[in-house]
Amino acid sequence: MEEKRFLDRVLKIVKDETASNVPLIEFKHPKELEEILKDDISISEPVSDHQLEKSVRKVLHYSVKTNKPTFKNQLYGGTDPYGLAGTWIAEAFNTSQYTYEVAPVFTLIEDKMLNHILKLFGIPDGDGIFSPGGSISMLYAMVAARFKAFPEVKSKGIRNLPEMVMYSSESCHYSIMKAAHWLGLGTESVRLIKSNQCGQMVIEELERAMKNDIISNKVPIMVNGTAGTTVLGAIDNLDKIADICAEHGVWMHVDACWGGSLMLSQKFRTKLKGIERANSISWNPHKMAGAPLQCSLFLLKERGLLHEANSAAAQYLFQQDKFYDVRYDTGDKSIQCGRKIDAFKLWMIWKARGDIGLNQMTDYIMELAEFCLETVALRPGFRLVSVPLQCPNVCFWYIPSFMRHQAEDEKWWELMHKITPKIKEILMTSSRMMIAYSPHKEHKNFFRLAFTFHPKLTEKDVIEMLQAIEDCGEMTTIENL
């Protein structure tokens, strides 16, 4: 019973440590934090519940409060309260998604969610599964593409197959490289196609690369189009990629982990025109839409292929002589055995907000991002990296006063490359803001401000964040770089 009373107190601890007056972060360097927490993170001796509560509070005190409006460091942010409730329920019931017998209602909910989302993406007769993240979804896509091209790979492996190649934008997520390595195809089998100044794949370069590989007797098996690149939020021309894939009989995957949430909006879903022609799609509601980590989907147009490519028919788990309809046992189409019931937290959000509510939330953040873009364009010292807005990513430099009105030569840009991370350091150590920065192609380090559903920001919040960047930018000098 004492353990249950501790669980009751945990909710208060979480509320206390995420309250509005709690700082975003009290940053400490690793060795310093290790010393501060050395007794709290030690597990050599058991402690009382009172001592454990003190340690939990201390751990949360030094943790990043991702629910804050000023947490803009990643492509996720605060969680949807309904989704968080769904996570607590799912964890409390501690079951796995692999068979109907251990997760009867959760199985039906996953099926209902998948069917609803397949219709949303324009592939109503397709199939899908909740995966642990976009990188695993990329593995699923590559396995499906390879199996579709060479079904014998499942039993015989790749040793007698021709050299297979895949294509993706140079601005794409790194997971395609990891997937190629893990599947024994090698990173050199991935052709990184040039992207334009807006971060979109150059279609003519894709056509040229594919034709050259075919002439060289290599076999193209997959093109990965991106709907929302990590940095610029770029969306590839999915219709033209689909045309090329159709012409050559190549699998088309769309990494929509970030930008897939635009499909929730009747207004902005047109940005992803052509996604319905893809053979497979990945989408992470835990990013823009605010579902608690982790919540990711892998969708396929062809029903049954997922099971055919991945099944192992384990007799101790997926017996075919069960007393109920075994088609509801979904685990054999997964690469995992145990699988969390991630669909439930997304179901909680959708059940509470509906298509209309999610549509409105998507429209709101896109309009807020547009406001931010327009404000940055007019604000002294700020300079945009790219326009127009594709996903709710606004990328820009802040140029401190002492750097303005100078020749912007190579030396000047090398200094700007150091200034951006220095501004972030000042922002973070003063607990004013956490914001991502990155170089991109020929561009030196710049800031990326990405907008998510939660917490809901206002135009005033946007102005305050830009002001914080300006204030900390003006604290930057040659001497402290």
Secondary structure in CASP SS format (residue, H / E / C, confidence):
PFRMAT SS
TARGET T0000
AUTHOR 0000-0000-0000
METHOD secondary structure of the structure
MODEL  1
M C 1.00
E H 1.00
E H 1.00
K H 1.00
R H 1.00
F H 1.00
L H 1.00
D H 1.00
R H 1.00
V H 1.00
L H 1.00
K H 1.00
I H 1.00
V H 1.00
K H 1.00
D H 1.00
E H 1.00
T C 1.00
A C 1.00
S C 1.00
N C 1.00
V C 1.00
P C 1.00
L C 1.00
I C 1.00
E C 1.00
F C 1.00
K C 1.00
H C 1.00
P H 1.00
K H 1.00
E H 1.00
L H 1.00
E H 1.00
E H 1.00
I H 1.00
L C 1.00
K C 1.00
D C 1.00
D C 1.00
I C 1.00
S C 1.00
I C 1.00
S C 1.00
E C 1.00
P C 1.00
V C 1.00
S C 1.00
D H 1.00
H H 1.00
Q H 1.00
L H 1.00
E H 1.00
K H 1.00
S H 1.00
V H 1.00
R H 1.00
K H 1.00
V H 1.00
L H 1.00
H H 1.00
Y C 1.00
S C 1.00
V C 1.00
K C 1.00
T C 1.00
N C 1.00
K C 1.00
P C 1.00
T C 1.00
F E 1.00
K E 1.00
N C 1.00
Q C 1.00
L C 1.00
Y C 1.00
G C 1.00
G C 1.00
T C 1.00
D C 1.00
P H 1.00
Y H 1.00
G H 1.00
L H 1.00
A H 1.00
G H 1.00
T H 1.00
W H 1.00
I H 1.00
A H 1.00
E H 1.00
A H 1.00
F H 1.00
N C 1.00
T C 1.00
S C 1.00
Q C 1.00
Y C 1.00
T C 1.00
Y C 1.00
E C 1.00
V C 1.00
A C 1.00
P H 1.00
V H 1.00
F H 1.00
T H 1.00
L H 1.00
I H 1.00
E H 1.00
D H 1.00
K H 1.00
M H 1.00
L H 1.00
N H 1.00
H H 1.00
I H 1.00
L H 1.00
K H 1.00
L H 1.00
F C 1.00
G C 1.00
I C 1.00
P C 1.00
D C 1.00
G C 1.00
D E 1.00
G E 1.00
I E 1.00
F E 1.00
S E 1.00
P C 1.00
G C 1.00
G H 1.00
S H 1.00
I H 1.00
S H 1.00
M H 1.00
L H 1.00
Y H 1.00
A H 1.00
M H 1.00
V H 1.00
A H 1.00
A H 1.00
R H 1.00
F H 1.00
K H 1.00
A H 1.00
F C 1.00
P C 1.00
E C 1.00
V H 1.00
K H 1.00
S H 1.00
K H 1.00
G C 1.00
I C 1.00
R C 1.00
N C 1.00
L C 1.00
P C 1.00
E C 1.00
M E 1.00
V E 1.00
M E 1.00
Y E 1.00
S E 1.00
S E 1.00
E C 1.00
S C 1.00
C C 1.00
H C 1.00
Y C 1.00
S H 1.00
I H 1.00
M H 1.00
K H 1.00
A H 1.00
A H 1.00
H H 1.00
W H 1.00
L C 1.00
G C 1.00
L C 1.00
G C 1.00
T H 1.00
E H 1.00
S H 1.00
V E 1.00
R E 1.00
L E 1.00
I E 1.00
K C 1.00
S E 1.00
N C 1.00
Q C 1.00
C C 1.00
G C 1.00
Q C 1.00
M E 1.00
V C 1.00
I H 1.00
E H 1.00
E H 1.00
L H 1.00
E H 1.00
R H 1.00
A H 1.00
M H 1.00
K H 1.00
N H 1.00
D H 1.00
I H 1.00
I H 1.00
S C 1.00
N C 1.00
K C 1.00
V E 1.00
P E 1.00
I E 1.00
M E 1.00
V E 1.00
N E 1.00
G E 1.00
T E 1.00
A E 1.00
G C 1.00
T C 1.00
T C 1.00
V C 1.00
L C 1.00
G C 1.00
A C 1.00
I E 1.00
D C 1.00
N C 1.00
L H 1.00
D H 1.00
K H 1.00
I H 1.00
A H 1.00
D H 1.00
I H 1.00
C H 1.00
A H 1.00
E H 1.00
H H 1.00
G C 1.00
V C 1.00
W E 1.00
M E 1.00
H E 1.00
V E 1.00
D E 1.00
A C 1.00
C C 1.00
W C 1.00
G H 1.00
G H 1.00
S H 1.00
L H 1.00
M H 1.00
L H 1.00
S C 1.00
Q C 1.00
K C 1.00
F C 1.00
R H 1.00
T H 1.00
K H 1.00
L H 1.00
K C 1.00
G C 1.00
I H 1.00
E H 1.00
R H 1.00
A C 1.00
N C 1.00
S E 1.00
I E 1.00
S E 1.00
W E 1.00
N C 1.00
P C 1.00
H C 1.00
K C 1.00
M C 1.00
A C 1.00
G C 1.00
A C 1.00
P C 1.00
L C 1.00
Q C 1.00
C C 1.00
S E 1.00
L E 1.00
F E 1.00
L E 1.00
L E 1.00
K C 1.00
E C 1.00
R C 1.00
G C 1.00
L H 1.00
L H 1.00
H H 1.00
E H 1.00
A H 1.00
N H 1.00
S C 1.00
A C 1.00
A C 1.00
A C 1.00
Q C 1.00
Y C 1.00
L C 1.00
F C 1.00
Q C 1.00
Q C 1.00
D C 1.00
K C 1.00
F C 1.00
Y C 1.00
D C 1.00
V H 1.00
R H 1.00
Y H 1.00
D C 1.00
T C 1.00
G H 1.00
D H 1.00
K H 1.00
S C 1.00
I C 1.00
Q C 1.00
C C 1.00
G C 1.00
R C 1.00
K C 1.00
I C 1.00
D H 1.00
A H 1.00
F H 1.00
K H 1.00
L H 1.00
W H 1.00
M H 1.00
I H 1.00
W H 1.00
K H 1.00
A H 1.00
R H 1.00
G H 1.00
D H 1.00
I H 1.00
G H 1.00
L H 1.00
N H 1.00
Q H 1.00
M H 1.00
T H 1.00
D H 1.00
Y H 1.00
I H 1.00
M H 1.00
E H 1.00
L H 1.00
A H 1.00
E H 1.00
F H 1.00
C H 1.00
L H 1.00
E H 1.00
T H 1.00
V H 1.00
A H 1.00
L H 1.00
R C 1.00
P C 1.00
G C 1.00
F E 1.00
R E 1.00
L E 1.00
V C 1.00
S C 1.00
V C 1.00
P C 1.00
L C 1.00
Q C 1.00
C C 1.00
P C 1.00
N E 1.00
V E 1.00
C E 1.00
F E 1.00
W E 1.00
Y E 1.00
I C 1.00
P C 1.00
S H 1.00
F H 1.00
M H 1.00
R C 1.00
H C 1.00
Q C 1.00
A C 1.00
E C 1.00
D C 1.00
E H 1.00
K H 1.00
W H 1.00
W H 1.00
E H 1.00
L H 1.00
M H 1.00
H H 1.00
K H 1.00
I H 1.00
T H 1.00
P H 1.00
K H 1.00
I H 1.00
K H 1.00
E H 1.00
I H 1.00
L H 1.00
M H 1.00
T H 1.00
S C 1.00
S C 1.00
R C 1.00
M C 1.00
M E 1.00
I E 1.00
A E 1.00
Y E 1.00
S E 1.00
P E 1.00
H E 1.00
K C 1.00
E C 1.00
H E 1.00
K E 1.00
N E 1.00
F E 1.00
F E 1.00
R E 1.00
L E 1.00
A E 1.00
F C 1.00
T C 1.00
F C 1.00
H C 1.00
P C 1.00
K C 1.00
L C 1.00
T C 1.00
E H 1.00
K H 1.00
D H 1.00
V H 1.00
I H 1.00
E H 1.00
M H 1.00
L H 1.00
Q H 1.00
A H 1.00
I H 1.00
E H 1.00
D H 1.00
C H 1.00
G H 1.00
E H 1.00
M C 1.00
T C 1.00
T C 1.00
I C 1.00
E C 1.00
N C 1.00
L C 1.00
END
